[in-house]
Each structure stands twice: as C-alpha cells, then as structure tokens.
Amino acid sequence: MSGRLLRASRDAAIATAIAFGLFVLMVGVRTDVASTGALFLRTRWPDVAILCALVFAGRLAMSLWQGRAVSLPSAALARRTAQAGRAVAPLLLAAALLLPFGPGIGRYELDLGILVLTYIMLGWGLNIVVGLAGLLDLGYVAFYAVGAYSYALLAQSFGFSFWLCLPLAGILAAFWGVLLGFPVLRLRGDYLAIVTLAFGEIIRIVLLNWTELTGGPNGIGGIPRPSFFGLPFDMSGGPGTFAGFFGIEPDPVHRVIFLYYLILALALLTNWVSVRLRRQPIGRAWEALREDEIACRALGINVTTTKLTAFALGAMFGGFAGAFFATRQGFISPESFTFIESAIILAIVVLGGLGSQIGVAVAALVMIGGFELFRDLEEWRMLVFGGAMVLIMVLKPRGLVGSRTPTVALGARRAIGAEHVQEGRG
C-alpha cells in the first residue's frame, strides 16, 4: 500500500508541476484596464495555488483508483445499463412534453429547452456516423451550416415556406454528406478525422468569403419565421393570425412554445429513424463496419454504400437542425458554425456513449443545460466544464450509457466440450 501511495504521489506531483507551468500565464497573470485607461498586469496567485491543489488531489485519486483491481462483468453491466435506459427514457420524454406548462417555466427556460433539444438532435445525427458506423467526423458542423444557409437562401430568394424548405435543406445537406463520403472512402481513424475537420473549415471559409451569396461576415438577416400551418404569430390578433384563429390573447410566448414543440418533434423523428434503421440490414452493416472493416468486406458487405449512407443520413439530420436554427434565430453568420460546435457535438456523443440514444440525450442535457448553472462563474465556467469531462472519461470510459453490444446477437455462446476438442472437432 505504501509503495502504491508513493508512486501515486510522485505521479500527482509531476502532474501538478505541469499544471503550474500552464496556469502561471493562463490564470496567474491577467491584463486589466486601470481607471486611467492604461493597461496593467494583475496577478492571481491564490487562484493558481487552488487549481494546483485540485490537480494534485484529482491526479492522486485517479492513480489510486486505477491501481485497484476492479472486475466489472461487462455483460451484466451492459444489461443493467440498458434496463436503466429503458426506465429513464419515458420519464425524460414526459418531462419534455410537459415542460412548457410546468410551474415557474418562462421564456428563459423555454429557450434553454430549445437549445438542449437542438444539441440532442445534432448528437443523434452524429451518432449515426460516429456511434453506429464508427467513422470519426470532426466536421459535422458543416452540414449544420449547409442546412441553415439553404433554408435562409431558399426562403428569402424564392419565398418558400418553412415546411417546404425543411426537407430541401435536409436533402442538400445529405448531398454534401455524400460529396464528403466519396473522398474519404479509403481513410480510417486519424486520417478520416483530419479530412472531415478540413471539410468543415472549407465550408466555413466559403461562407465567410462568398459575400455575394452568403453575405460574408455580415451574415444573413431577416430570415422568415415559421408559421403554424399558415397562421403567423402576429401580435395584432387579427382573423388570419394564430391568436385570432384560436380566439386567445396574443402573446410572444406562443411562438416560443411552438418552436419548442417543433424541435422536439424533429428530435423524436431523428431518434425514431435511427432506432428503426439500426434494426434493419443497413444498421447491422454500420455496426459491422464499426467493429472491423476488413471482416465487413469479407462478409460481402458493400463498404462504399455503407459509408455513404451513414454520412448522408447523419448530414440530413444536421441539415434539419440547421434549418430550424436559422428560422429560430432569424439571423445566421459563419461565426455560428465554427469548429468548437463540432467539438461540442462530438463530446456529447462520446460522453453519452457511442451508439447510445438515451446516453446522447442525457449528455446533452448535462453539458448544455446543466452547465447553465455555472454561467455566473464567468471564465471559470469552461474550467468546470473540462474538469467534468475528464472525470466522466476516467470513471466511465465508454460514456454515461456506453455499450458496444450489437443490435442483433446470436444469443448465449456455446461451450465446446473437452472431448470434442480432443477429437479435432473444436
């Protein structure tokens, strides 16, 4: 025990020294503005000491935890996780349906719910590519941007309604997903990640520089808002408006509630399609591709078609989410589609558990909604965010509800008797 504690302490001391070298400039010294307008350096050495102490304690605990001989029955753990997911999913769905009518729910809570559901939909779309097909995509935000700009341009240039632009935006995003899929058919792992990252940056730079079409850095404003099947949410309350048709008092919250249920319906559609396809031959091919591409080819599965369908379907749902984002915001610009968005969506998928639908939903709820509680911490908010991600990855390496169990299995494995092995039958 003393030897293990000594090794863990030495490891924690090394990690603390590295953290001190990073925090000295990042946290300890900060540029501030004096009352005269001049710049001066403000030091925060107590904060550096606190952070180094946290790093030492965390690394020490991690080293001692990893040194334990822990045996987890993977089959039993996966079964318990699946049972917990089946129990939690209906509760989360009921809470989502009843949220707008809950006590104390106002505009802020509804906007936060819309944001969380948007990231849940994006996470479920990326889960097809990363979680099911095993293709590491770091440029998923590109399809999000294609859907948003497609809706904005189609609605403004041709006067199409939201209900017509929504499928068109998804189709265009799927088309770009196929275009991305063709050049990366022979790439795997890190090389695939680099190419998809480059694709996302290419789309962002094109949006930034093609000013005649996209408005460049100024973006596109005045994007039409969706109507309730032709009934606009107008505050006049006239006969042709939503409030006038239903005979209620006009309220700006009506449009927010409609947008909330709209993104909830789109997210549930994404989940339903993903679950259904996972049980179909194409879904089984995705899982086979994720486990072993060489064995997948040996089984006669068309790897080209399998990869392209994964990219296309994932991109289509990203395009749907982008179209909703554009109509909700009423303004879009390239700054909304940076690499950090792809990183957040990928983190949601990984932390929730690759291939797990309920895990992605819980991770999005925690990462997007839960960290709103730390907004008052200002610059410390991202530090708490990163620390929580590290903690989850240490304690749950496969994610909150992670499981690599295939959708279709042959059942219990058969034990081969010793007499059969001796006879050469094994």
C-alpha positions as CSV (number, residue, x, y, z in Angstrom):
1,M,0.0,0.0,0.0
2,S,2.8,2.4,0.9
3,G,4.6,1.7,-2.4
4,R,1.4,2.3,-4.4
5,L,0.8,5.5,-2.5
6,L,4.3,6.7,-3.1
7,R,4.0,6.1,-6.8
8,A,0.7,7.8,-6.9
9,S,2.1,10.8,-5.0
10,R,5.0,11.1,-7.4
11,D,2.7,10.9,-10.4
12,A,0.4,13.6,-8.8
13,A,3.4,15.8,-8.2
14,I,4.5,15.6,-11.8
15,A,1.0,16.5,-13.0
16,T,0.9,19.4,-10.6
17,A,4.2,20.7,-11.9
18,I,2.9,20.6,-15.4
19,A,-0.3,22.3,-14.4
20,F,1.6,25.0,-12.6
21,G,3.6,25.8,-15.8
22,L,0.3,26.2,-17.7
23,F,-1.6,28.1,-15.0
24,V,1.1,30.7,-14.3
25,L,0.4,32.5,-17.5
26,M,-3.1,31.4,-18.2
27,V,-4.5,32.2,-14.8
28,G,-1.9,33.8,-12.6
29,V,-1.3,36.9,-14.8
30,R,-4.1,38.8,-16.4
31,T,-4.2,42.0,-18.4
32,D,-6.7,44.5,-16.9
33,V,-7.6,48.2,-17.6
34,A,-6.9,50.8,-14.9
35,S,-9.2,53.7,-14.2
36,T,-7.0,55.9,-16.3
37,G,-7.4,53.7,-19.3
38,A,-3.9,52.2,-19.1
39,L,-3.2,48.5,-19.2
40,F,-1.6,46.8,-16.2
41,L,-0.9,43.2,-15.1
42,R,-3.0,41.8,-12.3
43,T,-1.7,38.7,-10.6
44,R,-3.9,35.9,-9.1
45,W,-1.5,33.6,-7.3
46,P,-4.1,32.2,-4.8
47,D,-6.2,31.0,-7.7
48,V,-3.2,29.3,-9.2
49,A,-2.5,27.6,-5.8
50,I,-6.1,26.4,-5.6
51,L,-6.0,25.0,-9.1
52,C,-2.7,23.2,-8.5
53,A,-4.1,21.7,-5.3
54,L,-7.1,20.4,-7.2
55,V,-4.9,18.9,-9.9
56,F,-2.8,17.2,-7.2
57,A,-5.8,15.8,-5.4
58,G,-7.5,14.7,-8.6
59,R,-4.4,13.0,-10.0
60,L,-3.7,11.3,-6.7
61,A,-7.3,10.0,-6.5
62,M,-7.1,8.9,-10.2
63,S,-3.9,7.0,-9.7
64,L,-5.1,5.2,-6.6
65,W,-8.4,4.3,-8.4
66,Q,-6.7,2.9,-11.4
67,G,-4.4,0.8,-9.2
68,R,-7.4,-1.0,-7.8
69,A,-8.2,-4.5,-9.1
70,V,-11.7,-3.9,-10.3
71,S,-13.5,-6.6,-12.2
72,L,-16.7,-5.5,-13.9
73,P,-18.8,-8.1,-15.6
74,S,-19.4,-6.4,-19.0
75,A,-22.5,-8.4,-19.9
76,A,-24.2,-7.7,-16.6
77,L,-23.2,-4.1,-16.6
78,A,-24.5,-3.6,-20.2
79,R,-27.7,-5.3,-19.2
80,R,-28.2,-3.1,-16.1
81,T,-27.4,0.0,-18.2
82,A,-30.0,-1.0,-20.8
83,Q,-32.6,-1.5,-18.2
84,A,-31.9,1.8,-16.6
85,G,-32.1,3.5,-20.0
86,R,-35.5,1.9,-20.7
87,A,-36.7,3.2,-17.4
88,V,-35.4,6.7,-17.7
89,A,-36.4,7.3,-21.4
90,P,-40.2,7.6,-20.8
91,L,-39.6,9.9,-17.8
92,L,-37.4,12.2,-19.9
93,L,-40.0,12.2,-22.8
94,A,-42.8,13.0,-20.4
95,A,-40.8,15.8,-18.8
96,A,-40.0,17.2,-22.3
97,L,-43.7,17.1,-23.3
98,L,-44.9,18.9,-20.2
99,L,-42.1,21.4,-19.8
100,P,-43.9,24.4,-21.3
101,F,-46.8,24.0,-18.9
102,G,-44.7,23.4,-15.8
103,P,-44.8,25.8,-12.8
104,G,-42.3,28.6,-13.0
105,I,-41.4,28.0,-16.7
106,G,-40.8,31.2,-18.5
107,R,-39.1,32.5,-21.7
108,Y,-35.6,31.7,-20.5
109,E,-36.4,28.1,-19.6
110,L,-38.1,27.5,-22.9
111,D,-35.2,29.0,-24.8
112,L,-32.8,26.8,-22.9
113,G,-35.0,23.7,-23.6
114,I,-34.9,24.6,-27.3
115,L,-31.1,24.8,-27.2
116,V,-30.8,21.5,-25.4
117,L,-33.2,19.7,-27.9
118,T,-31.2,21.2,-30.8
119,Y,-28.0,19.6,-29.5
120,I,-29.8,16.4,-28.8
121,M,-30.9,16.2,-32.4
122,L,-27.4,17.1,-33.6
123,G,-26.0,14.4,-31.3
124,W,-28.3,11.8,-32.5
125,G,-27.5,12.7,-36.1
126,L,-23.7,12.4,-35.5
127,N,-24.3,9.2,-33.5
128,I,-25.2,7.5,-36.8
129,V,-21.8,8.4,-38.3
130,V,-19.6,8.0,-35.2
131,G,-21.5,5.7,-32.8
132,L,-23.0,3.2,-35.3
133,A,-20.7,3.3,-38.3
134,G,-17.5,4.1,-36.4
135,L,-16.5,7.0,-38.7
136,L,-14.8,9.8,-36.7
137,D,-16.3,13.0,-38.1
138,L,-14.9,16.3,-36.9
139,G,-16.6,18.5,-39.5
140,Y,-20.3,17.8,-38.6
141,V,-20.9,21.5,-38.2
142,A,-20.6,21.9,-41.9
143,F,-23.9,20.1,-42.5
144,Y,-25.4,22.2,-39.8
145,A,-24.3,25.3,-41.7
146,V,-25.5,23.9,-45.1
147,G,-29.0,23.4,-43.7
148,A,-29.1,26.8,-42.1
149,Y,-27.9,28.7,-45.2
150,S,-30.1,26.6,-47.5
151,Y,-33.2,27.5,-45.6
152,A,-32.2,31.2,-45.4
153,L,-31.4,31.5,-49.1
154,L,-34.4,29.5,-50.3
155,A,-36.9,31.3,-48.0
156,Q,-35.6,34.8,-49.0
157,S,-34.9,34.2,-52.7
158,F,-37.9,32.1,-53.7
159,G,-40.4,32.8,-50.8
160,F,-40.7,29.2,-49.9
161,S,-42.3,28.4,-46.6
162,F,-40.5,26.7,-43.7
163,W,-42.3,23.4,-44.3
164,L,-41.1,23.3,-47.9
165,C,-37.6,24.5,-47.1
166,L,-37.1,22.0,-44.3
167,P,-36.9,18.8,-46.5
168,L,-35.0,20.7,-49.1
169,A,-32.4,21.8,-46.6
170,G,-32.0,18.2,-45.4
171,I,-31.6,16.9,-49.0
172,L,-29.0,19.5,-49.8
173,A,-27.1,18.6,-46.6
174,A,-27.3,14.9,-47.4
175,F,-25.9,15.7,-50.9
176,W,-22.9,17.4,-49.3
177,G,-22.6,14.4,-47.0
178,V,-22.2,12.1,-50.0
179,L,-19.7,14.5,-51.5
180,L,-17.7,14.3,-48.3
181,G,-18.0,10.5,-48.2
182,F,-16.5,9.8,-51.6
183,P,-13.0,11.2,-51.0
184,V,-12.7,9.5,-47.6
185,L,-13.8,6.0,-48.6
186,R,-10.3,4.6,-48.1
187,L,-9.5,6.6,-44.9
188,R,-9.9,5.5,-41.3
189,G,-9.0,6.7,-37.9
190,D,-7.0,9.9,-37.5
191,Y,-6.7,10.4,-41.3
192,L,-10.5,10.4,-41.6
193,A,-10.8,12.9,-38.7
194,I,-8.3,15.3,-40.3
195,V,-10.1,15.2,-43.7
196,T,-13.5,15.8,-42.1
197,L,-12.1,18.6,-40.0
198,A,-10.7,20.2,-43.2
199,F,-14.1,19.8,-44.8
200,G,-15.8,21.7,-42.0
201,E,-13.3,24.5,-42.3
202,I,-13.7,24.7,-46.0
203,I,-17.4,25.2,-45.7
204,R,-16.9,27.9,-43.1
205,I,-14.3,29.8,-45.2
206,V,-16.5,29.6,-48.2
207,L,-19.4,31.1,-46.3
208,L,-17.1,33.8,-45.0
209,N,-15.7,34.8,-48.4
210,W,-18.6,34.3,-50.8
211,T,-20.2,37.6,-49.9
212,E,-22.5,37.8,-53.0
213,L,-24.4,34.7,-51.9
214,T,-23.9,34.3,-48.1
215,G,-23.3,37.9,-47.0
216,G,-19.9,37.0,-45.8
217,P,-19.1,38.0,-42.2
218,N,-22.2,40.1,-42.1
219,G,-24.4,37.0,-42.4
220,I,-28.0,36.8,-43.5
221,G,-30.7,38.6,-41.5
222,G,-34.4,38.9,-41.8
223,I,-34.9,35.2,-42.2
224,P,-38.7,34.3,-42.3
225,R,-40.1,32.8,-39.2
226,P,-42.2,29.6,-39.3
227,S,-46.0,29.8,-39.1
228,F,-48.4,27.4,-37.6
229,F,-49.6,25.8,-40.8
230,G,-50.1,29.2,-42.4
231,L,-51.1,31.1,-39.3
232,P,-48.4,33.7,-38.4
233,F,-47.7,34.6,-34.7
234,D,-48.7,38.2,-35.1
235,M,-49.3,40.4,-32.0
236,S,-52.2,42.1,-33.8
237,G,-54.5,39.2,-33.1
238,G,-56.4,39.5,-36.4
239,P,-58.5,36.9,-38.0
240,G,-55.6,35.4,-40.0
241,T,-53.2,35.1,-37.1
242,F,-52.6,32.2,-34.6
243,A,-54.2,34.1,-31.7
244,G,-57.2,35.2,-33.8
245,F,-57.9,31.7,-35.2
246,F,-57.9,30.1,-31.7
247,G,-59.6,33.1,-30.0
248,I,-56.9,33.7,-27.4
249,E,-54.9,36.7,-26.3
250,P,-51.8,37.4,-28.4
251,D,-48.6,36.5,-26.5
252,P,-44.9,36.3,-27.7
253,V,-44.5,33.1,-25.7
254,H,-46.9,31.3,-28.2
255,R,-44.2,31.3,-30.9
256,V,-41.5,30.1,-28.5
257,I,-43.7,27.2,-27.3
258,F,-44.4,26.3,-31.0
259,L,-40.7,26.3,-31.7
260,Y,-40.1,24.2,-28.7
261,Y,-42.5,21.5,-29.8
262,L,-41.2,21.8,-33.4
263,I,-37.6,21.0,-32.4
264,L,-38.9,18.3,-30.0
265,A,-40.8,16.6,-33.0
266,L,-37.7,16.9,-35.2
267,A,-35.5,15.3,-32.4
268,L,-38.0,12.5,-31.9
269,L,-38.1,11.9,-35.7
270,T,-34.3,11.6,-35.7
271,N,-34.4,9.2,-32.8
272,W,-37.2,7.1,-34.4
273,V,-35.4,6.8,-37.8
274,S,-32.1,6.0,-36.1
275,V,-33.6,3.2,-33.9
276,R,-35.6,1.8,-36.8
277,L,-32.6,1.8,-39.2
278,R,-30.4,0.2,-36.6
279,R,-32.5,-2.9,-36.6
280,Q,-32.5,-3.1,-40.4
281,P,-29.8,-4.6,-42.6
282,I,-28.2,-1.2,-43.2
283,G,-27.9,-0.7,-39.4
284,R,-26.3,-4.0,-38.9
285,A,-23.9,-3.2,-41.7
286,W,-23.0,0.1,-39.9
287,E,-22.2,-1.9,-36.7
288,A,-20.2,-4.5,-38.6
289,L,-18.2,-1.6,-40.3
290,R,-17.6,-0.1,-36.9
291,E,-16.3,-3.3,-35.4
292,D,-14.0,-4.5,-38.3
293,E,-13.9,-3.1,-41.8
294,I,-11.8,-5.9,-43.2
295,A,-14.2,-8.6,-41.8
296,C,-17.1,-6.4,-43.1
297,R,-15.6,-6.6,-46.6
298,A,-15.0,-10.4,-46.2
299,L,-18.7,-10.9,-45.5
300,G,-19.6,-9.3,-48.8
301,I,-21.0,-6.0,-47.4
302,N,-20.6,-3.1,-49.8
303,V,-18.4,-0.8,-47.7
304,T,-18.8,2.1,-50.1
305,T,-22.6,2.1,-49.9
306,T,-22.5,1.6,-46.1
307,K,-20.2,4.6,-45.5
308,L,-22.1,6.9,-47.9
309,T,-25.5,6.1,-46.3
310,A,-24.1,6.8,-42.9
311,F,-22.6,10.2,-44.0
312,A,-25.8,11.1,-45.9
313,L,-28.3,10.3,-43.2
314,G,-26.2,12.0,-40.5
315,A,-25.8,15.0,-42.7
316,M,-29.5,15.1,-43.4
317,F,-30.5,15.4,-39.8
318,G,-27.8,18.0,-39.3
319,G,-29.4,20.0,-42.2
320,F,-32.8,19.7,-40.5
321,A,-31.3,21.1,-37.3
322,G,-29.6,23.9,-39.3
323,A,-32.8,24.9,-40.9
324,F,-34.5,25.1,-37.5
325,F,-31.6,27.1,-36.1
326,A,-31.9,29.6,-39.0
327,T,-35.7,30.1,-38.5
328,R,-35.4,30.3,-34.8
329,Q,-32.6,32.9,-34.7
330,G,-33.8,34.9,-37.7
331,F,-30.1,35.7,-38.4
332,I,-27.1,33.5,-39.3
333,S,-23.4,34.1,-39.8
334,P,-20.3,32.0,-40.2
335,E,-19.4,32.7,-36.6
336,S,-22.2,30.3,-35.5
337,F,-20.6,27.3,-37.3
338,T,-17.0,27.1,-36.0
339,F,-15.0,24.0,-35.1
340,I,-16.0,24.4,-31.4
341,E,-19.6,23.4,-32.4
342,S,-18.4,20.2,-33.9
343,A,-16.2,19.5,-30.9
344,I,-19.2,20.0,-28.5
345,I,-21.5,17.7,-30.6
346,L,-18.8,15.1,-30.7
347,A,-18.2,15.4,-27.0
348,I,-21.9,14.9,-26.4
349,V,-21.8,11.6,-28.4
350,V,-18.6,10.3,-26.8
351,L,-19.6,11.3,-23.2
352,G,-23.1,9.9,-23.6
353,G,-21.8,6.6,-25.1
354,L,-21.1,5.7,-28.7
355,G,-24.3,4.2,-30.2
356,S,-26.5,5.0,-27.2
357,Q,-29.6,7.2,-27.9
358,I,-30.5,7.8,-24.3
359,G,-26.9,8.4,-23.4
360,V,-26.6,11.2,-26.0
361,A,-29.8,12.8,-24.6
362,V,-28.5,12.7,-21.1
363,A,-25.1,14.0,-22.1
364,A,-26.7,16.9,-24.0
365,L,-28.9,17.7,-21.0
366,V,-25.9,17.8,-18.7
367,M,-23.5,19.6,-20.9
368,I,-25.8,22.2,-22.4
369,G,-28.5,22.6,-19.8
370,G,-26.6,21.7,-16.6
371,F,-23.7,24.0,-17.2
372,E,-26.0,27.0,-17.4
373,L,-25.9,26.7,-13.6
374,F,-22.2,27.8,-13.8
375,R,-22.8,30.8,-16.0
376,D,-22.2,33.2,-13.1
377,L,-18.6,31.7,-12.8
378,E,-17.6,33.6,-16.0
379,E,-14.2,32.4,-17.1
380,W,-14.2,29.5,-14.6
381,R,-17.2,28.0,-16.3
382,M,-15.2,26.3,-19.1
383,L,-12.7,25.0,-16.5
384,V,-15.6,23.3,-14.6
385,F,-16.8,22.0,-18.0
386,G,-13.4,20.5,-18.9
387,G,-12.9,19.0,-15.4
388,A,-16.3,17.3,-15.6
389,M,-15.5,15.8,-19.0
390,V,-12.2,14.4,-17.7
391,L,-13.9,13.0,-14.6
392,I,-16.6,11.2,-16.7
393,M,-14.0,9.8,-19.1
394,V,-11.9,8.5,-16.2
395,L,-14.8,6.9,-14.3
396,K,-16.9,5.9,-17.4
397,P,-14.5,5.4,-20.4
398,R,-17.3,4.2,-22.6
399,G,-19.6,7.1,-21.8
400,L,-22.5,7.5,-19.4
401,V,-24.6,4.8,-21.0
402,G,-22.0,3.3,-23.3
403,S,-22.4,-0.2,-24.7
404,R,-20.8,-1.9,-27.8
405,T,-23.3,-4.8,-27.8
406,P,-24.6,-5.3,-31.3
407,T,-28.3,-4.8,-32.0
408,V,-28.6,-8.4,-33.3
409,A,-26.7,-11.1,-31.5
410,L,-26.7,-14.9,-31.8
411,G,-27.6,-15.3,-28.1
412,A,-25.6,-17.2,-25.5
413,R,-22.2,-18.6,-26.5
414,R,-22.0,-22.4,-26.6
415,A,-19.3,-24.1,-24.6
416,I,-17.3,-26.7,-26.5
417,G,-16.7,-29.9,-24.5
418,A,-13.2,-31.2,-24.0
419,E,-14.0,-34.4,-25.7
420,H,-14.8,-32.6,-28.9
421,V,-11.6,-30.7,-28.9
422,Q,-9.6,-33.9,-28.4
423,E,-11.4,-35.4,-31.4
424,G,-10.4,-32.5,-33.5
425,R,-13.9,-31.0,-33.8
426,G,-13.2,-27.8,-32.0
